[in-house]
Every structure is written in structure tokens, then in C-alpha cells.
Amino acid sequence: MSPLSPATLLGVINLSPESMVSDSVVGSEAQMLERAAWLSQEGCSILDVGARSITPTAAMIDDAEEQRRLEGPLRRLRAEGYRVSVDTWSSDTVRFALQAGATDINFTGASLDPQALEAVARAGAPLMLTYMPYGDAYRMREADPVPYRLQGLLDHLGPRVEQARAAGVKEVIIDPNLGIIHPATDDYAKVQLQNGVLWNLDRLRVLGCPILLYAARKPERLARILFASNVLYAGPDVIRTHHPDLINQLRQAETIETR
């Protein structure tokens, strides 16, 4: 599929100072509004706001602290007219975020409780469901590696999609979570496993859902460009990104066919 094909851009704003992606962290309301405006100008139709870092060495915080960090910024962004997704693995925070005005939920835990699913359905909010075989990112730290394979993705996500639909959620998006590969996996295997999903992404469409891919921010510039290009060529419906400008540059780049 051509990298010029359209995909909704989900632009990241981090309220967690512990995040490893420091240039998406906002430390004040002014910084948040500046980043929100930039993401919007770069084509992000949804802002994805998270308040709890998945960085393996980050301090662990509880739901109450996550919600304290979220409330003011979420309400302000909504007051400014932005469509806002909340990135969380907590069912309690899902309910809290919807009450505070979130338009979308990016659920990054293993499973939502029935009350949270009902709240999503009542709000008419799109629900992004992430492959998370460890429960959540905190529990992953001490867990043994789970093989990252297409069939495992289907086995994990399929029942959760059905649960969401049964609860009345109208729009369910699935995320194969390219970044979930266990830290114990070496870089060579990690790249091969990620590409194995990217090049076979259509196999996940049997679940009947749009697909979200995260164009992860790699530390090296060329690696960042290459990974984002691979994500574009895979043909997702939604791309979550810290750097929509990079996605746009790739979309605009001239493609030269080898003759």
C-alpha cells in the first residue's frame, strides 16, 4: 500500500514527567496548548493524552495520581475544542476521563471492566483496544516474555472486541502494540517480530476493526524515519505519533520507481 494513503493521526501529549519521550512532555498549561496547536497544525485530528509512563524505570503512580494529572489539562483541551483521547490501562480512569470530557479512549490494559465498557458505550466514544498480554506495563516489568505472534494477537484481541461490541460500543479500533515486545528480546529479533506483524497486518482485519499502529520514537534519526515509513506502508487506519511532522515528510517525499 502506498505511504501516501490517508490515516487518522493521533498526536501524543504526555502529562507524565517520567516519560522517555521528553519532547512530548508538557510541564505547564502554556506548553500543553502550544503542543496541542502544533499537533493540530500538523494534521492530528485527535490528541492522545497520557498521564502514566510505561518507561520501565519510571516511578509507579496510582490511579488517583493519574487522574489528578489528567483532570485540568483534559478539561482545558476540551474547552479549546480539541478531540481528546485518554491513554490509560485503568478502568477507573476510563470512567473518570469520560466524565471529564474525553471523546475517545485509548485503553492500553488487558481488559476493561463491565462498568467501564458500559460508560464508553453510553458516551458513544470510540474505543482503542491494545494488545497487552501482561495485564499492564507495570506488571510487565517482572513478567516472563510472552511470544509476539499474529495468532496471539488475534487470540487476545478477538474476545475483547466481542466484549466491547456486546456492551454496545459502536466503534472499536485495535492496536497490535508494536512496542510491547519484552525488553529481554534482542534488537534483531524485535525488528523481525515487528515486521512480521507489519507485513501481515491484513490478517488482523478478520476482526472487522480499524487498525492503529504506533510510529514509535526511536532514538536514532534514521531508525525513526525507517520505522515510521514501515508503519505507513503497512496501511493502518490510525497512526499514533509523537512526531506528525515526520509522517508528513514521508508522505510528501518523492518516490522513485526502480526501472
Sine and cosine of phi, psi and omega as CSV:
sin_phi,cos_phi,sin_psi,cos_psi,sin_omega,cos_omega
0.00,0.00,0.59,-0.81,-0.04,-1.00
-0.93,0.36,0.63,-0.78,0.07,-1.00
-0.93,0.38,-0.20,0.98,0.02,-1.00
-0.99,0.13,-0.11,0.99,-0.02,-1.00
-0.91,0.41,0.57,-0.82,-0.11,-0.99
-0.96,0.29,0.55,-0.83,0.15,-0.99
-0.54,-0.84,0.61,-0.79,0.09,-1.00
-0.91,0.41,0.72,-0.70,0.03,-1.00
-0.99,-0.16,0.77,-0.64,0.01,-1.00
-0.94,-0.35,0.96,-0.28,-0.13,-0.99
-1.00,-0.07,0.74,-0.68,-0.16,-0.99
-1.00,0.03,0.73,-0.68,0.21,-0.98
-0.83,-0.56,0.84,-0.54,0.00,-1.00
-0.98,-0.21,0.83,-0.56,0.11,-0.99
-0.99,-0.13,0.05,1.00,-0.02,-1.00
-0.99,-0.13,0.94,-0.35,-0.02,-1.00
-0.90,0.44,-0.28,0.96,-0.01,-1.00
-0.98,0.18,-0.14,0.99,-0.10,-1.00
-0.85,0.52,0.62,-0.78,0.03,-1.00
-0.96,0.27,-0.32,0.95,0.00,-1.00
-0.99,-0.10,0.99,0.12,-0.20,-0.98
-0.90,0.43,-0.49,0.87,-0.06,-1.00
-0.97,0.23,-0.06,1.00,0.11,-0.99
-0.97,-0.26,-0.01,1.00,0.02,-1.00
-0.99,0.12,0.74,-0.68,0.05,-1.00
-0.92,-0.40,0.73,-0.68,-0.05,-1.00
-0.95,-0.30,-0.01,1.00,0.01,-1.00
-0.47,-0.88,0.24,-0.97,0.04,-1.00
-0.89,0.46,-0.64,0.77,0.00,-1.00
-0.88,0.47,-0.69,0.72,0.04,-1.00
-0.89,0.45,-0.64,0.77,0.00,-1.00
-0.89,0.46,-0.72,0.69,-0.02,-1.00
-0.92,0.39,-0.58,0.81,0.05,-1.00
-0.90,0.43,-0.70,0.71,0.01,-1.00
-0.92,0.38,-0.66,0.75,0.02,-1.00
-0.86,0.51,-0.69,0.73,0.01,-1.00
-0.90,0.43,-0.66,0.75,0.01,-1.00
-0.90,0.43,-0.72,0.70,0.02,-1.00
-0.86,0.51,-0.67,0.74,0.01,-1.00
-0.90,0.44,-0.69,0.72,0.01,-1.00
-0.89,0.46,-0.51,0.86,0.01,-1.00
-1.00,0.09,0.08,1.00,0.13,-0.99
0.98,-0.21,0.14,0.99,0.03,-1.00
-0.98,0.18,0.91,-0.41,0.00,-1.00
-1.00,0.07,-0.22,0.98,0.06,-1.00
-0.74,-0.68,0.68,-0.74,0.12,-0.99
-0.99,-0.17,0.78,-0.63,-0.03,-1.00
-0.97,-0.26,0.95,-0.31,-0.13,-0.99
-0.97,-0.25,0.81,-0.58,0.03,-1.00
-0.80,-0.59,0.54,-0.84,-0.05,-1.00
-0.80,-0.59,0.13,0.99,0.00,-1.00
-0.69,-0.72,0.85,-0.53,-0.10,-0.99
-0.99,0.17,0.59,-0.81,0.10,-0.99
-1.00,-0.10,0.03,1.00,0.04,-1.00
-0.80,0.60,0.81,-0.59,-0.12,-0.99
-0.83,0.55,-0.47,0.88,-0.04,-1.00
-0.99,-0.16,0.03,1.00,-0.05,-1.00
-0.94,0.35,0.52,-0.85,0.10,-1.00
-0.88,0.47,0.62,-0.78,0.02,-1.00
-0.99,0.12,0.70,-0.72,0.08,-1.00
-0.85,-0.52,0.35,-0.94,-0.02,-1.00
-1.00,-0.09,0.05,-1.00,-0.03,-1.00
-0.87,0.49,-0.62,0.78,-0.04,-1.00
-0.88,0.48,-0.67,0.74,0.02,-1.00
-0.94,0.34,-0.64,0.77,0.06,-1.00
-0.85,0.53,-0.72,0.70,-0.03,-1.00
-0.94,0.35,-0.59,0.81,0.06,-1.00
-0.88,0.48,-0.67,0.74,0.01,-1.00
-0.92,0.40,-0.56,0.83,-0.11,-0.99
-0.98,0.21,-0.63,0.78,-0.30,-0.95
-0.84,0.55,-0.84,0.55,-0.04,-1.00
-0.87,0.49,-0.79,0.61,0.01,-1.00
-0.86,0.52,-0.65,0.76,-0.01,-1.00
-0.89,0.46,-0.73,0.68,0.00,-1.00
-0.90,0.44,-0.62,0.79,-0.01,-1.00
-0.93,0.37,-0.69,0.72,0.01,-1.00
-0.89,0.46,-0.63,0.78,0.04,-1.00
-0.92,0.39,-0.62,0.79,0.03,-1.00
-0.90,0.45,-0.49,0.87,0.04,-1.00
-0.99,0.16,-0.09,1.00,0.08,-1.00
1.00,-0.08,0.14,0.99,-0.01,-1.00
-0.99,0.17,0.55,-0.84,0.20,-0.98
-0.99,0.13,0.81,-0.58,-0.17,-0.99
-0.79,-0.61,0.82,-0.58,0.14,-0.99
-0.99,-0.16,0.61,-0.79,0.09,-1.00
-0.95,-0.32,0.80,-0.60,-0.01,-1.00
-1.00,-0.07,0.92,-0.39,-0.03,-1.00
-0.41,-0.91,0.39,-0.92,0.13,-0.99
-0.93,-0.36,0.15,0.99,-0.04,-1.00
-0.98,-0.21,0.81,-0.58,0.07,-1.00
-0.88,0.47,-0.62,0.79,0.01,-1.00
-0.90,0.44,-0.64,0.77,0.03,-1.00
-0.94,0.34,-0.51,0.86,0.11,-0.99
-0.86,0.52,-0.76,0.66,0.00,-1.00
-0.89,0.46,-0.69,0.73,0.02,-1.00
-0.87,0.49,-0.73,0.69,-0.06,-1.00
-0.89,0.45,-0.66,0.75,0.02,-1.00
-0.90,0.44,-0.64,0.77,0.04,-1.00
-0.91,0.42,-0.51,0.86,0.00,-1.00
-1.00,0.08,-0.04,1.00,0.13,-0.99
0.92,-0.40,0.06,1.00,0.02,-1.00
-0.84,0.55,0.66,-0.75,-0.01,-1.00
-1.00,-0.08,-0.39,0.92,-0.05,-1.00
-0.65,-0.76,0.42,-0.91,0.07,-1.00
-0.83,-0.55,0.80,-0.60,0.09,-1.00
-0.96,-0.28,1.00,-0.03,-0.12,-0.99
-1.00,0.00,0.87,-0.49,-0.12,-0.99
-0.93,-0.36,0.28,0.96,0.06,-1.00
-0.99,-0.15,-0.08,-1.00,-0.05,-1.00
-0.96,0.27,-0.70,0.72,-0.02,-1.00
-0.37,-0.93,0.60,-0.80,0.05,-1.00
-1.00,0.07,0.61,-0.80,0.06,-1.00
-0.97,0.24,0.32,-0.95,-0.09,-1.00
-0.85,0.53,-0.59,0.80,-0.01,-1.00
-0.92,0.40,-0.62,0.79,0.04,-1.00
-0.93,0.37,-0.65,0.76,0.05,-1.00
-0.87,0.49,-0.67,0.74,0.04,-1.00
-0.89,0.46,-0.63,0.78,0.02,-1.00
-0.90,0.43,-0.66,0.75,0.05,-1.00
-0.88,0.48,-0.71,0.71,-0.02,-1.00
-0.89,0.45,-0.71,0.70,0.00,-1.00
-0.87,0.49,-0.62,0.78,-0.02,-1.00
-0.97,0.24,-0.25,0.97,-0.08,-1.00
0.92,0.39,0.47,0.88,-0.07,-1.00
-1.00,0.07,0.69,-0.72,0.19,-0.98
-0.88,0.48,0.59,-0.81,-0.05,-1.00
-0.84,-0.54,0.86,-0.51,0.10,-0.99
-1.00,-0.09,0.82,-0.58,-0.02,-1.00
-0.93,-0.38,0.80,-0.59,-0.09,-1.00
-0.97,-0.24,0.63,-0.78,0.15,-0.99
-0.91,0.42,0.89,-0.45,-0.02,-1.00
-0.56,-0.83,1.00,0.05,-0.06,-1.00
-0.97,0.22,-0.10,0.99,-0.07,-1.00
-0.99,-0.15,-0.05,1.00,-0.09,-1.00
0.99,-0.17,-0.90,0.43,0.11,-0.99
-0.34,-0.94,0.09,-1.00,-0.11,-0.99
-0.92,0.39,-0.47,0.88,0.05,-1.00
-0.93,0.37,-0.72,0.70,-0.02,-1.00
-0.93,0.36,-0.43,0.90,0.03,-1.00
-0.88,0.47,-0.48,0.88,-0.09,-1.00
-0.85,0.53,-0.60,0.80,-0.07,-1.00
-0.96,-0.27,0.04,1.00,-0.10,-0.99
-1.00,0.07,0.44,-0.90,0.15,-0.99
-0.95,0.30,0.49,-0.87,-0.01,-1.00
-0.87,0.49,0.64,-0.76,0.12,-0.99
-0.96,-0.28,0.77,-0.64,0.00,-1.00
-0.83,0.56,0.68,-0.73,0.00,-1.00
-0.98,-0.18,0.99,-0.15,-0.07,-1.00
-0.67,-0.74,0.45,-0.89,-0.03,-1.00
-0.83,0.56,-0.69,0.72,-0.02,-1.00
-0.90,0.43,-0.59,0.81,0.07,-1.00
-0.90,0.44,-0.61,0.79,0.07,-1.00
-0.88,0.47,-0.72,0.69,0.00,-1.00
-0.90,0.44,-0.68,0.74,-0.02,-1.00
-0.91,0.42,-0.56,0.83,-0.03,-1.00
-0.98,0.17,-0.74,0.67,-0.12,-0.99
-0.98,0.21,-0.55,0.83,-0.07,-1.00
-0.80,0.60,-0.81,0.59,0.00,-1.00
-0.89,0.45,-0.54,0.84,0.00,-1.00
-0.95,0.31,-0.58,0.81,0.11,-0.99
-0.89,0.46,-0.70,0.71,0.00,-1.00
-0.90,0.44,-0.64,0.77,0.04,-1.00
-0.88,0.48,-0.69,0.73,-0.01,-1.00
-0.90,0.43,-0.70,0.71,0.01,-1.00
-0.90,0.44,-0.65,0.76,0.00,-1.00
-0.90,0.44,-0.48,0.88,0.02,-1.00
-0.99,0.16,-0.14,0.99,0.04,-1.00
0.98,-0.20,0.16,0.99,0.05,-1.00
-0.95,0.30,0.83,-0.56,-0.13,-0.99
-1.00,0.10,-0.55,0.84,-0.06,-1.00
-0.83,-0.56,0.93,-0.38,0.01,-1.00
-0.88,-0.48,0.79,-0.61,0.01,-1.00
-0.91,-0.42,0.65,-0.76,-0.01,-1.00
-0.94,-0.35,0.57,-0.82,-0.02,-1.00
-0.80,-0.60,0.91,-0.41,0.01,-1.00
-0.95,0.32,-0.07,1.00,0.14,-0.99
0.84,0.54,0.93,0.36,-0.03,-1.00
-0.86,0.51,-0.36,0.93,-0.03,-1.00
-1.00,-0.04,0.09,1.00,-0.10,-0.99
-0.99,0.12,-0.14,0.99,-0.05,-1.00
-0.84,0.54,0.75,-0.66,-0.15,-0.99
-0.84,0.55,0.64,-0.77,-0.01,-1.00
-0.85,0.53,-0.36,0.93,0.02,-1.00
-0.95,0.30,-0.22,0.98,0.00,-1.00
-0.97,0.23,0.74,-0.68,-0.01,-1.00
-0.96,0.28,0.28,-0.96,-0.14,-0.99
-0.89,0.46,-0.59,0.81,-0.01,-1.00
-0.89,0.45,-0.75,0.67,0.00,-1.00
-0.92,0.40,-0.61,0.79,-0.02,-1.00
-0.87,0.50,-0.73,0.68,0.00,-1.00
-0.89,0.45,-0.68,0.73,0.00,-1.00
-0.91,0.42,-0.64,0.77,0.02,-1.00
-0.92,0.39,-0.67,0.74,0.04,-1.00
-0.89,0.46,-0.71,0.71,0.00,-1.00
-0.91,0.41,-0.54,0.84,0.05,-1.00
-0.87,0.49,-0.54,0.84,0.08,-1.00
-0.98,0.18,-0.71,0.71,-0.03,-1.00
-0.85,0.52,-0.71,0.70,-0.07,-1.00
-0.98,0.22,-0.16,0.99,0.01,-1.00
-0.83,-0.56,0.49,0.87,-0.12,-0.99
-0.86,0.51,-0.55,0.84,-0.04,-1.00
-0.89,0.47,-0.35,0.94,0.05,-1.00
-0.90,0.44,-0.43,0.90,0.03,-1.00
-0.98,0.21,-0.24,0.97,-0.05,-1.00
-0.96,0.29,-0.13,0.99,0.09,-1.00
-0.88,0.48,-0.38,0.93,0.02,-1.00
-0.98,0.20,-0.15,0.99,0.09,-1.00
0.96,0.28,0.46,0.89,-0.06,-1.00
-0.84,-0.54,0.53,-0.85,0.24,-0.97
-0.86,0.52,0.42,-0.91,-0.07,-1.00
-0.88,-0.47,0.73,-0.68,0.07,-1.00
-0.97,-0.26,0.69,-0.73,0.14,-0.99
-0.82,-0.58,0.61,-0.79,0.03,-1.00
-0.99,-0.12,0.89,-0.45,0.09,-1.00
-0.99,0.11,1.00,0.09,-0.16,-0.99
-0.87,0.49,0.54,-0.84,0.02,-1.00
-1.00,0.09,0.98,-0.17,0.04,-1.00
-0.98,0.21,0.51,-0.86,-0.05,-1.00
-0.93,0.37,-0.52,0.86,-0.01,-1.00
-1.00,-0.08,0.64,-0.77,-0.11,-0.99
-0.87,0.50,-0.75,0.66,-0.05,-1.00
-0.91,0.42,-0.65,0.76,0.03,-1.00
-0.89,0.45,-0.62,0.79,0.02,-1.00
-0.90,0.45,-0.70,0.71,0.00,-1.00
-0.91,0.41,-0.71,0.70,-0.05,-1.00
-0.89,0.45,-0.69,0.73,-0.01,-1.00
-0.91,0.41,-0.68,0.73,0.02,-1.00
-0.89,0.46,-0.63,0.78,0.04,-1.00
-0.89,0.45,-0.68,0.74,0.04,-1.00
-0.87,0.49,-0.66,0.75,0.02,-1.00
-0.89,0.46,-0.70,0.72,0.01,-1.00
-0.88,0.48,-0.72,0.69,-0.03,-1.00
-0.91,0.41,-0.41,0.91,0.02,-1.00
-0.93,0.36,-0.38,0.93,0.09,-1.00
0.98,0.18,0.71,0.71,0.05,-1.00
-0.96,0.29,0.24,-0.97,0.06,-1.00
-1.00,0.02,-0.47,0.88,0.00,-1.00
-0.70,-0.71,0.67,-0.75,0.09,-1.00
-0.86,-0.52,0.84,-0.54,0.09,-1.00
-1.00,-0.05,0.78,-0.62,-0.13,-0.99
-0.50,-0.86,0.56,-0.83,0.19,-0.98
-1.00,0.08,-0.34,0.94,-0.13,-0.99
-0.74,-0.68,0.97,0.24,0.03,-1.00
-0.89,0.45,-0.40,0.92,0.05,-1.00
-0.88,0.47,-0.59,0.81,0.05,-1.00
-0.92,0.40,-0.69,0.72,0.05,-1.00
-0.87,0.50,-0.69,0.73,-0.02,-1.00
-0.92,0.40,-0.62,0.78,0.04,-1.00
-0.89,0.45,-0.64,0.77,0.04,-1.00
-0.92,0.40,-0.65,0.76,0.02,-1.00
-0.89,0.46,-0.56,0.83,-0.07,-1.00
-1.00,0.02,-0.22,0.98,-0.08,-1.00
-0.89,0.45,0.62,-0.79,0.03,-1.00
-0.94,0.33,0.74,-0.67,0.04,-1.00
-0.98,-0.18,0.82,-0.58,-0.01,-1.00
-0.95,-0.31,0.88,-0.47,0.02,-1.00
-0.98,0.18,0.68,-0.73,0.09,-1.00
-0.98,0.18,0.78,-0.62,-0.05,-1.00
-0.96,-0.27,0.00,0.00,0.00,0.00
